[in-house]
Amino acid sequence: MTSTSETGSPASLRAAIVVPMLAVLLGLQPVTTDLYLPALPALRTDLAATMAQAQLTLSGLLLAFGIAQLFAGALADRHGRRPVLLGGLAVYAAATVASALAPSIGFLVACRALQGIGLAAAVVCARAVVRDLYEPQQGARVMARALSGLGIFALTGPPVGAVLVTTWGWRATFTACAVFAALAIAMVVLRLPETLRSPNREATRPAGLLRAWRTIAVHPAFVSWTLLISATYGMLYTFLAGSSFLFIEVMGSSRLGFGLALSCTTGAYIAGTLVCHRRLHRLGLQRTVRRGALMAVVGALALVVIVWGGWHSPLTVTAASMCLNFSHGHQQPCGQTAVTGPFPALAGTASALSGFVMSATAFGIGAWLGRAMDGTAAPVLLTQAAFALATAAVAFTLVRRHGAVGVAGVAGAAAGPAGVKP
């Protein structure tokens, strides 16, 4: 058994503490990307970088984030959530400060990769903490509230980043990220005890790690929920990756209009998480994601009609994307919690494996869009629609058939929940 730290015992934690902490930890991801997007043109000029080199500061972060999750999860299952979380946040903070001081584009790319490694530890441990403290359905309600907070960070990131770049230059965006990381570290140090009850001593041994990956990867519930959250994340990432090109260059929107469109879609996502939280009480995990998937179908069909009829405009595309983001607000809280449901003693590893699949999906979408974009709206909108329909298909088939996650898990069920009061 792990000893509780001086911050208190896991059973003393309430949702009033857990939710804002999760929002900050998970919010590191949109802060790291969205706050930084307005800085790309300025840093490219200042560091005399090519467009491809500037894009490496994003793709390098994403690649490192995806791979590092696999090992961060095993470390968290072996040594506990708290030390891995603090170590990851320390790496993130140091890399962020170094990014603000970067003398060259190559140095900045390396620092962004280190940021991705630290970010992976923070996100994986945050998800694992939810499984440590709550059973899946209860955890999904907590996660929905936390992701509402994440939505606020995503909503405010681009305009805040634009103000910082305009006022103090691109390096100020990294300074702001470092301040945010310091807040996260302070919250963990002061408020988060160790939540892992029984460390898995086999978790970091190569044979044990491979055995854990195999056990998790073939579990029907894990496969079902991972496919769900990867499909819905692919739907979202397609919009994020192609939206500036689509709105500004294809549809002739102003930068202000583009910002307003992003705000509307993010607002729909936040609304989706709030409705998800309410539905979970009545419907449970599987029925809640099916209800949300209906909006994904509506949005996907709308996008197909928009492309078919040539009716793409900032208004029509934003309206359809709001339907998709509302659905995303259902799938992510439920899916991110459910992937760890059958594995209470391997929650970190399960979270990491599903996170790796999501990151690989996003990386593949980026590569696809780079080849498919042809100056029209079709590649972005039809790719969004395809992932939305895939989300609905998984929700109504695999998750409906295999998505039940009970109180006891298949790996270390004796570890049990920590009995945290909501």
C-alpha positions in Angstrom: 0.0 0.0 0.0 1.2 3.5 -0.7 1.4 6.0 2.1 -0.6 9.1 1.9 1.3 12.4 1.8 1.0 15.3 4.0 -1.6 16.8 1.7 -4.2 14.4 3.1 -5.8 11.1 2.1 -7.5 10.3 -1.2 -10.8 9.7 0.6 -10.7 13.3 1.9 -10.8 14.7 -1.6 -14.1 16.0 -3.0 -15.1 17.0 -6.5 -14.8 20.6 -5.6 -11.0 20.0 -5.4 -10.7 17.3 -8.0 -12.6 19.0 -10.8 -10.5 22.3 -10.9 -7.3 20.3 -10.5 -8.2 18.1 -13.5 -9.3 21.1 -15.5 -5.8 22.7 -15.0 -3.9 19.5 -15.6 -5.8 18.5 -18.7 -6.0 22.2 -19.8 -2.2 22.2 -20.2 -2.8 20.5 -23.6 -5.0 23.3 -25.2 -2.9 26.0 -23.5 0.3 24.5 -25.0 -1.2 24.5 -28.5 -3.9 27.1 -28.8 -2.1 29.9 -26.9 0.8 29.4 -29.2 -0.9 29.4 -32.6 -1.0 33.2 -33.0 2.8 33.2 -32.4 3.7 31.0 -35.4 4.1 33.8 -38.0 6.1 36.0 -35.6 8.5 33.4 -34.4 9.0 32.2 -38.0 10.2 35.7 -39.0 12.3 36.3 -35.8 14.1 32.9 -36.1 14.4 33.0 -39.9 12.6 29.7 -40.2 10.8 28.1 -43.1 7.2 27.2 -42.9 8.1 23.5 -42.6 10.4 24.2 -39.7 7.7 26.3 -38.0 5.3 23.4 -38.4 7.8 21.1 -36.8 7.3 23.0 -33.5 3.7 21.6 -33.5 4.2 18.2 -35.1 7.3 17.5 -32.9 5.3 18.3 -29.8 2.5 16.0 -30.9 4.8 13.1 -31.8 6.7 13.3 -28.5 3.4 13.6 -26.6 2.0 10.4 -28.2 5.1 8.2 -27.7 5.8 9.4 -24.2 2.4 8.5 -22.9 3.2 4.8 -23.3 6.0 5.0 -20.8 4.5 7.7 -18.5 1.5 5.3 -17.9 3.8 2.5 -16.8 5.8 4.7 -14.6 2.7 6.0 -12.9 1.5 2.4 -12.3 4.8 1.5 -10.8 5.8 4.6 -8.8 2.5 6.4 -8.2 0.7 9.3 -9.8 2.1 12.1 -7.7 5.8 11.7 -8.3 5.4 11.0 -12.1 3.0 14.0 -12.3 5.3 16.3 -10.5 8.3 15.1 -12.6 6.4 15.6 -15.8 5.3 19.1 -14.8 8.9 20.0 -13.9 10.1 18.8 -17.3 7.3 20.8 -19.0 8.0 23.9 -17.0 11.8 23.8 -17.7 11.2 23.1 -21.4 8.7 26.0 -21.6 11.2 28.5 -20.1 13.9 27.2 -22.5 11.4 27.7 -25.4 10.9 31.4 -24.3 14.7 31.8 -24.6 15.2 29.8 -27.8 18.0 31.3 -30.0 17.2 29.2 -33.1 14.4 27.2 -34.6 16.2 23.9 -34.0 16.5 24.6 -30.3 12.8 25.5 -30.2 11.8 22.3 -31.9 13.8 20.3 -29.3 12.2 22.2 -26.4 8.8 21.6 -27.8 9.5 17.9 -27.9 10.5 18.0 -24.3 7.3 19.9 -23.6 5.4 17.0 -25.2 7.1 14.5 -22.9 6.2 16.5 -19.8 2.7 17.1 -21.0 2.2 13.4 -21.6 2.9 12.6 -17.9 0.5 15.3 -16.8 -2.4 14.1 -19.0 -1.9 10.4 -18.4 -1.7 10.8 -14.6 -4.7 13.1 -14.5 -6.8 10.5 -16.3 -5.5 7.7 -14.0 -6.3 9.7 -10.9 -9.9 9.7 -12.0 -10.0 5.9 -12.1 -8.2 5.7 -8.8 -10.8 7.8 -7.1 -14.1 6.9 -8.9 -15.9 4.1 -10.5 -16.4 4.7 -14.3 -19.8 6.2 -14.4 -19.2 8.5 -11.5 -15.8 9.3 -12.9 -17.3 10.3 -16.2 -19.5 12.9 -14.5 -16.4 14.4 -12.8 -14.5 14.3 -16.1 -17.4 16.0 -17.9 -17.2 18.9 -15.4 -13.4 19.1 -15.7 -13.5 19.1 -19.5 -16.0 22.0 -19.3 -13.1 23.9 -17.7 -10.7 22.7 -20.4 -13.2 24.1 -22.9 -12.8 27.5 -21.3 -9.0 27.3 -21.7 -9.5 26.3 -25.4 -12.0 29.2 -25.8 -9.7 31.9 -24.4 -6.3 30.5 -25.7 -6.2 32.0 -29.2 -7.4 35.5 -28.3 -5.1 35.7 -25.2 -2.2 34.4 -27.3 -2.9 37.1 -30.0 -2.9 39.8 -27.3 0.4 38.5 -25.9 2.1 38.3 -29.3 0.9 41.8 -30.3 1.9 43.4 -27.0 5.1 41.6 -26.0 6.1 39.3 -28.9 5.9 35.5 -29.4 8.1 34.6 -26.5 5.5 35.9 -24.1 3.2 33.0 -25.0 5.8 30.6 -23.6 6.1 32.8 -20.5 2.3 32.5 -20.0 2.6 28.7 -20.4 5.3 28.6 -17.8 3.1 30.5 -15.3 0.2 28.1 -16.0 2.6 25.1 -15.3 3.7 26.7 -12.0 0.0 26.9 -11.0 -0.4 23.2 -11.9 2.6 22.3 -9.8 1.4 24.3 -6.8 -2.1 22.6 -7.0 -0.5 19.1 -7.0 1.9 19.9 -4.2 -0.7 21.5 -2.0 -3.9 19.5 -2.7 -3.2 16.1 -4.3 -2.2 13.1 -2.2 -1.0 9.9 -3.8 -4.1 8.1 -5.2 -2.6 4.8 -6.3 -3.4 2.2 -3.6 -1.2 -0.7 -4.8 1.8 0.0 -7.0 2.4 -2.6 -9.8 6.0 -3.7 -9.5 5.9 -5.4 -12.9 4.6 -2.3 -14.7 8.0 -1.0 -15.9 9.7 -4.3 -16.5 9.8 -5.0 -20.3 8.1 -8.3 -20.0 5.5 -7.0 -17.6 4.9 -3.9 -19.7 4.4 -6.0 -22.9 2.1 -8.3 -21.0 0.1 -5.3 -19.7 -0.2 -3.8 -23.2 -1.4 -7.1 -24.6 -3.9 -7.6 -21.8 -5.3 -4.1 -22.3 -5.2 -4.0 -26.1 -7.3 -7.1 -26.6 -10.0 -6.3 -24.0 -13.3 -5.6 -25.9 -14.3 -2.7 -23.7 -10.9 -1.0 -24.1 -11.0 -1.5 -27.9 -14.5 -0.1 -28.1 -14.0 3.0 -26.0 -10.6 3.7 -27.5 -12.0 3.6 -31.1 -14.8 5.9 -29.9 -12.6 8.6 -28.5 -10.1 8.3 -31.3 -12.8 8.8 -33.9 -14.3 11.8 -32.1 -10.9 13.3 -31.5 -10.1 12.8 -35.2 -13.3 14.7 -36.0 -12.2 17.6 -33.7 -8.6 17.6 -34.8 -9.5 17.7 -38.5 -11.4 21.0 -37.8 -8.5 22.4 -35.7 -5.9 21.5 -38.3 -7.7 22.8 -41.3 -10.0 25.5 -40.0 -7.7 28.6 -40.5 -7.1 27.6 -44.1 -10.7 26.8 -44.6 -12.2 30.0 -43.1 -9.6 32.6 -44.1 -8.3 31.3 -47.5 -11.2 29.3 -48.9 -14.3 31.1 -47.5 -12.7 34.6 -47.2 -13.5 35.1 -43.5 -11.7 37.8 -41.6 -9.4 36.8 -38.7 -12.0 38.2 -36.3 -14.7 36.1 -38.0 -12.5 33.1 -37.7 -12.0 33.7 -34.0 -15.7 34.1 -33.5 -16.3 30.8 -35.3 -13.8 29.0 -33.0 -15.5 30.5 -30.0 -18.9 29.2 -31.2 -17.7 25.7 -31.7 -15.9 25.7 -28.4 -19.0 27.0 -26.7 -20.9 24.0 -28.2 -18.4 21.7 -26.8 -18.8 23.1 -23.3 -22.5 22.8 -23.7 -22.1 19.2 -24.7 -20.0 18.4 -21.5 -22.7 20.0 -19.3 -25.5 18.1 -21.0 -23.4 14.9 -20.7 -23.0 15.4 -17.0 -26.8 15.6 -16.6 -27.5 12.7 -18.8 -25.1 10.3 -17.1 -27.3 10.3 -14.0 -30.2 9.0 -16.0 -28.8 7.1 -18.9 -25.4 5.7 -17.9 -22.2 5.7 -20.1 -23.4 3.7 -23.1 -26.7 5.4 -23.6 -25.2 8.8 -23.1 -22.6 8.4 -25.8 -25.4 7.2 -28.2 -27.5 10.3 -27.5 -24.4 12.4 -28.2 -23.6 10.5 -31.3 -27.0 11.5 -32.9 -25.7 15.1 -33.1 -22.5 13.8 -34.8 -24.7 12.2 -37.5 -26.7 15.5 -37.9 -23.5 17.5 -38.2 -21.9 14.9 -40.6 -24.9 14.9 -42.9 -25.0 18.7 -42.9 -21.4 18.8 -44.0 -22.0 16.4 -46.8 -24.9 18.5 -48.0 -22.8 21.6 -47.7 -20.1 20.1 -49.9 -22.5 18.6 -52.4 -24.5 21.8 -52.8 -21.5 24.1 -52.8 -23.1 26.0 -49.9 -20.0 26.4 -47.7 -19.8 29.6 -45.9 -18.6 30.6 -42.4 -22.1 30.4 -41.1 -23.1 27.0 -42.5 -19.8 25.4 -41.6 -19.8 26.8 -38.1 -23.3 25.6 -37.5 -22.5 22.0 -38.6 -19.3 22.0 -36.6 -21.2 23.1 -33.5 -23.2 19.9 -33.8 -20.0 17.9 -34.0 -18.5 19.6 -31.0 -21.6 19.2 -29.0 -21.3 15.5 -29.6 -17.6 15.6 -28.8 -18.6 17.0 -25.4 -20.3 13.7 -24.7 -17.8 11.2 -26.2 -14.6 12.5 -24.5 -15.7 12.6 -20.9 -17.3 9.1 -21.1 -14.6 7.6 -23.2 -11.6 8.9 -21.4 -13.0 7.5 -18.1 -14.3 4.2 -19.6 -11.0 3.1 -21.2 -9.5 2.7 -17.7 -12.6 1.2 -16.2 -11.7 -2.5 -16.5 -8.1 -1.9 -15.3 -8.0 -0.3 -11.8 -4.5 -1.5 -11.2 -3.3 -0.6 -14.7 -5.2 2.7 -15.1 -2.0 4.6 -16.0 -1.0 2.1 -18.7 -4.6 1.9 -20.1 -4.9 5.7 -20.2 -1.5 5.9 -21.9 -2.3 3.3 -24.5 -5.6 5.0 -25.5 -3.8 8.4 -25.5 -1.2 7.0 -27.9 -3.9 5.8 -30.3 -5.5 9.2 -30.2 -2.2 11.0 -30.9 -1.4 8.6 -33.7 -4.8 9.4 -35.2 -4.2 13.1 -35.1 -0.7 12.7 -36.6 -2.2 10.7 -39.4 -4.9 13.3 -40.1 -2.2 16.0 -40.3 -0.3 14.0 -42.9 -3.5 13.3 -44.8 -4.7 16.9 -44.9 -1.2 18.0 -46.0 -1.6 15.9 -49.1 -5.4 16.2 -49.6 -6.0 20.0 -49.3 -6.6 21.2 -52.9 -7.8 24.8 -52.4 -11.4 23.7 -51.8 -13.5 23.1 -48.7 -14.1 19.4 -49.5 -11.1 17.7 -47.9 -11.5 19.2 -44.5 -15.3 19.0 -44.4 -15.6 15.5 -45.8 -12.8 14.2 -43.4 -14.7 15.7 -40.5 -17.9 14.1 -41.7 -16.2 10.7 -42.1 -14.8 10.7 -38.5 -18.2 11.9 -37.2 -20.0 9.0 -38.9 -17.3 6.7 -37.5 -18.0 8.0 -34.0 -21.7 7.3 -34.3 -21.0 3.8 -35.8 -18.7 2.8 -32.9 -21.2 4.2 -30.3 -24.1 2.3 -31.8 -22.2 -1.0 -32.4 -19.0 -1.7 -30.4 -19.7 0.4 -27.4 -23.3 -0.8 -27.2 -22.1 -4.4 -27.3 -18.9 -4.3 -25.4 -18.8 -1.0 -23.6 -20.1 -2.1 -20.2 -17.5 -1.3 -17.5 -18.4 -2.7 -14.1 -17.1 -2.2 -10.6 -14.5 -4.9 -10.7 -11.8 -4.9 -13.3 -9.9 -7.7 -15.0 -6.5 -6.5 -13.8 -6.1 -6.0 -10.1 -9.7 -5.4 -9.2 -8.8 -5.8 -5.6 -7.2 -2.4 -5.6 -10.8 -1.0 -5.8 -11.8 2.7 -5.8 -10.6 5.1 -3.2 -14.2 5.9 -2.1 -14.0 9.6 -2.9 -17.2 11.5 -2.3 -18.6 13.4 -5.2 
